[in-house]
């Protein structure tokens, strides 16, 4: 039985995660650490599975909010979503088989590069100018889906931010279009990973359902803010979230090295 205060705190963090994730991704930066602290003693795969319920529902709500107002290049993004879903399922399957302590240093390095590049390129993501030929977009979409899909199933936090950066940096989308596209792929990865965790009974539904409701509310609000304030707002929040993620992972890596 989860104490009422603990559940209330988990729902609060789920709301904040949904709000941030709807705009720039990285909601796992807020939600997963909170769950690891507040659900101490719960097996990590069960925490991952429980969190996926919340993440899926919130991401789906954000996608629904974007869908009617942001054009999505379905040929490329659809392929990315399909491949990402398959590899997210595989990532969830091996989550307990590989040493997870190897991931934070790698992710930290990638985020530092992303933050520097985004800060340096002032016009990055401000103009929607697809740079890939239409017949090559599905191929690149499949590659993105393979790599990021597996990562989301295996680890998770930062997936939305990586997708956002990929759609802006590689495809040439503006931040709003990239955010909407990232949501579609993220729904596929969350759904696939959730299918595995549900099948193996690694979900605390009494926690997952109220967190999912809170995440939906936060995601809907976040998507509304993104559409209202445009690419400049998304770019700034993206840098804030990536910087916070860098700080968190730096502390984690530093503690691991000391240990």
C-alpha positions as CSV (number, residue, x, y, z in Angstrom):
1,X,0.0,0.0,0.0
2,X,1.5,3.3,-1.1
3,X,1.1,6.2,1.5
4,X,-1.1,9.0,0.4
5,X,1.6,11.6,0.7
6,X,4.0,9.5,-1.4
7,X,1.3,9.1,-4.1
8,X,0.6,12.8,-4.1
9,X,4.3,13.6,-4.5
10,X,4.6,11.1,-7.4
11,X,1.6,12.7,-9.1
12,X,3.1,16.2,-8.7
13,X,6.3,15.0,-10.4
14,X,4.3,13.3,-13.1
15,X,2.5,16.5,-13.8
16,X,5.8,18.5,-14.1
17,X,7.3,15.7,-16.2
18,X,4.3,15.8,-18.6
19,X,4.5,19.6,-18.9
20,X,8.2,19.7,-19.7
21,X,8.1,16.5,-21.9
22,X,5.3,17.9,-24.1
23,X,7.5,20.9,-25.0
24,X,11.0,19.7,-25.3
25,X,11.2,16.1,-24.1
26,X,13.2,15.0,-21.1
27,X,10.2,14.5,-18.7
28,X,12.0,11.3,-17.5
29,X,14.6,13.6,-16.0
30,X,11.9,14.6,-13.5
31,X,9.8,11.5,-13.2
32,X,12.3,8.7,-13.0
33,X,14.5,10.1,-10.3
34,X,11.4,10.9,-8.2
35,X,10.1,7.4,-8.5
36,X,13.5,5.9,-7.6
37,X,13.6,8.0,-4.5
38,X,9.9,7.7,-3.4
39,X,9.5,4.0,-4.3
40,X,12.8,2.9,-2.7
41,X,13.0,-0.8,-2.4
42,X,10.8,-1.4,-5.6
43,X,12.7,-3.4,-8.3
44,X,14.0,-1.1,-11.0
45,X,12.2,-2.8,-13.9
46,X,9.0,-2.4,-12.0
47,X,9.7,1.3,-11.6
48,X,10.4,1.6,-15.3
49,X,7.2,-0.3,-16.2
50,X,5.1,1.9,-13.9
51,X,6.6,5.0,-15.3
52,X,6.0,4.0,-18.8
53,X,2.2,4.0,-18.2
54,X,2.4,7.7,-17.1
55,X,4.8,8.6,-19.9
56,X,2.7,6.9,-22.6
57,X,-0.6,8.6,-21.6
58,X,1.0,12.0,-21.3
59,X,2.9,11.8,-24.6
60,X,-0.3,10.6,-26.4
61,X,-2.2,13.6,-24.9
62,X,0.5,16.0,-26.2
63,X,0.5,14.4,-29.6
64,X,-3.3,14.8,-29.8
65,X,-2.9,18.5,-29.0
66,X,-0.3,19.0,-31.7
67,X,-1.9,16.8,-34.3
68,X,-4.5,19.3,-35.5
69,X,-2.2,22.3,-35.7
70,X,1.3,21.1,-36.7
71,X,2.0,19.3,-40.0
72,X,3.8,16.0,-39.6
73,X,5.7,14.4,-42.4
74,X,4.2,11.0,-41.9
75,X,6.4,9.1,-44.3
76,X,9.5,9.8,-42.4
77,X,8.1,10.0,-38.9
78,X,5.9,7.0,-39.3
79,X,8.9,4.8,-40.3
80,X,10.9,6.2,-37.3
81,X,8.0,5.4,-35.0
82,X,7.6,1.8,-36.3
83,X,11.2,0.9,-36.0
84,X,11.5,2.7,-32.7
85,X,8.7,0.7,-31.3
86,X,10.3,-2.6,-32.2
87,X,13.7,-1.7,-30.8
88,X,12.1,-0.2,-27.7
89,X,10.6,-3.6,-26.9
90,X,14.0,-5.2,-27.3
91,X,15.5,-2.5,-25.1
92,X,13.0,-3.2,-22.4
93,X,13.8,-6.9,-22.7
94,X,17.5,-6.5,-22.0
95,X,17.2,-3.8,-19.4
96,X,18.1,-6.2,-16.6
97,X,20.8,-8.0,-18.6
98,X,23.4,-5.1,-19.2
99,X,25.3,-2.9,-16.7
100,X,23.3,0.3,-16.6
101,X,26.1,2.2,-15.0
102,X,27.8,2.4,-18.5
103,X,25.0,4.5,-19.9
104,X,25.2,7.8,-17.8
105,X,28.7,8.8,-19.0
106,X,27.7,8.2,-22.6
107,X,24.5,10.1,-22.4
108,X,26.3,12.9,-20.5
109,X,28.8,13.3,-23.3
110,X,26.0,13.5,-26.0
111,X,24.0,16.1,-24.0
112,X,27.0,18.3,-23.6
113,X,27.6,18.3,-27.4
114,X,23.9,19.0,-28.0
115,X,23.7,21.9,-25.5
116,X,26.9,23.5,-27.0
117,X,25.6,23.2,-30.5
118,X,22.1,24.5,-29.8
119,X,23.5,27.4,-27.8
120,X,26.0,28.3,-30.5
121,X,23.6,28.1,-33.4
122,X,21.2,30.9,-32.5
123,X,18.9,30.1,-35.5
124,X,18.8,26.4,-34.7
125,X,15.3,25.2,-34.9
126,X,13.8,28.6,-35.7
127,X,13.1,27.9,-39.4
128,X,11.3,24.9,-40.8
129,X,13.4,24.0,-43.8
130,X,13.6,20.2,-44.4
131,X,17.0,19.4,-45.8
132,X,16.7,15.8,-46.8
133,X,15.2,14.5,-50.1
134,X,11.8,13.0,-49.4
135,X,12.9,9.5,-50.6
136,X,15.8,9.5,-48.0
137,X,13.8,10.7,-45.0
138,X,12.3,7.2,-44.2
139,X,15.9,5.7,-44.2
140,X,17.1,8.3,-41.7
141,X,13.9,7.9,-39.8
142,X,14.5,4.2,-39.5
143,X,18.0,4.8,-38.2
144,X,16.8,7.3,-35.6
145,X,14.1,4.8,-34.6
146,X,16.6,2.0,-34.2
147,X,19.0,3.8,-31.9
148,X,16.7,6.0,-29.9
149,X,14.0,3.4,-29.7
150,X,16.4,0.9,-28.1
151,X,17.7,3.5,-25.7
152,X,14.1,4.4,-24.6
153,X,13.2,0.8,-23.8
154,X,16.5,0.2,-22.0
155,X,16.9,3.4,-20.1
156,X,14.5,6.2,-21.1
157,X,15.2,9.7,-19.6
158,X,16.1,12.2,-22.3
159,X,14.5,10.3,-25.2
160,X,12.2,13.1,-26.1
161,X,15.1,15.6,-26.1
162,X,17.2,13.3,-28.3
163,X,14.4,12.9,-30.8
164,X,13.8,16.7,-30.8
165,X,17.4,17.3,-31.6
166,X,17.5,14.7,-34.3
167,X,14.5,16.1,-36.1
168,X,15.8,19.6,-35.9
169,X,19.5,18.9,-36.6
170,X,19.3,16.1,-39.1
171,X,15.9,16.7,-40.8
172,X,15.9,20.5,-40.7
173,X,12.5,20.8,-38.9
174,X,11.7,23.8,-36.7
175,X,11.3,23.2,-33.0
176,X,7.5,23.0,-33.0
177,X,7.3,20.5,-35.9
178,X,10.2,18.5,-34.4
179,X,8.4,18.4,-31.0
180,X,5.2,17.1,-32.6
181,X,7.1,14.5,-34.6
182,X,9.1,13.4,-31.5
183,X,5.8,12.8,-29.7
184,X,4.6,10.4,-32.3
185,X,7.8,8.4,-32.1
186,X,7.8,8.5,-28.3
187,X,4.3,7.1,-28.2
188,X,5.5,4.1,-30.2
189,X,8.5,3.6,-27.9
190,X,6.5,3.9,-24.8
191,X,3.8,1.6,-26.0
192,X,6.2,-1.1,-27.0
193,X,8.2,-1.0,-23.8
194,X,5.0,-0.9,-21.8
195,X,3.7,-4.0,-23.6
196,X,6.8,-5.9,-22.4
197,X,6.6,-4.6,-18.8
198,X,2.8,-5.4,-18.6
199,X,3.3,-8.9,-20.0
200,X,5.9,-9.6,-17.4
201,X,3.8,-8.1,-14.6
202,X,6.2,-5.3,-13.8
203,X,3.7,-2.5,-13.3
204,X,2.2,-1.0,-10.0
205,X,-1.2,0.0,-11.4
206,X,-2.3,1.7,-8.2
207,X,0.6,4.1,-8.7
208,X,0.6,4.2,-12.5
209,X,-3.0,5.2,-13.1
210,X,-3.1,8.4,-10.9
211,X,0.4,9.3,-12.2
212,X,-0.9,8.9,-15.8
213,X,-3.8,11.3,-15.1
214,X,-1.4,13.9,-13.7
215,X,1.0,13.5,-16.7
216,X,-1.9,13.9,-19.1
217,X,-2.9,17.2,-17.5
218,X,0.7,18.4,-17.5
219,X,1.3,17.3,-21.2
220,X,-1.8,19.1,-22.4
221,X,-0.8,22.3,-20.7
222,X,2.8,22.0,-22.0
223,X,1.7,21.5,-25.6
224,X,-0.6,24.5,-25.3
225,X,2.3,26.7,-24.1
226,X,4.5,25.5,-27.0
227,X,1.9,26.2,-29.6
228,X,1.1,29.6,-28.1
229,X,4.7,30.9,-27.6
230,X,6.4,29.3,-30.6
231,X,9.9,28.1,-31.4
232,X,11.8,30.6,-29.3
233,X,10.1,29.5,-26.2
234,X,10.8,25.8,-27.0
235,X,14.5,26.5,-27.8
236,X,15.0,28.2,-24.4
237,X,13.2,25.5,-22.5
238,X,15.1,22.9,-24.4
239,X,18.4,24.4,-23.3
240,X,17.2,24.6,-19.7
241,X,16.2,20.9,-19.6
242,X,19.3,19.7,-21.3
243,X,21.5,21.7,-18.9
244,X,19.6,20.3,-15.9
245,X,20.0,16.8,-17.3
246,X,23.8,17.5,-17.7
247,X,24.0,18.6,-14.1
248,X,22.1,15.5,-12.8
249,X,24.2,13.1,-14.8
250,X,27.5,14.9,-13.9
251,X,26.7,14.3,-10.2
252,X,25.7,10.7,-10.9
253,X,28.9,10.0,-12.9
254,X,31.0,11.8,-10.3
255,X,29.5,9.7,-7.5
256,X,30.0,6.5,-9.4
257,X,33.7,7.4,-10.0
258,X,34.2,8.2,-6.3
259,X,32.5,4.9,-5.3
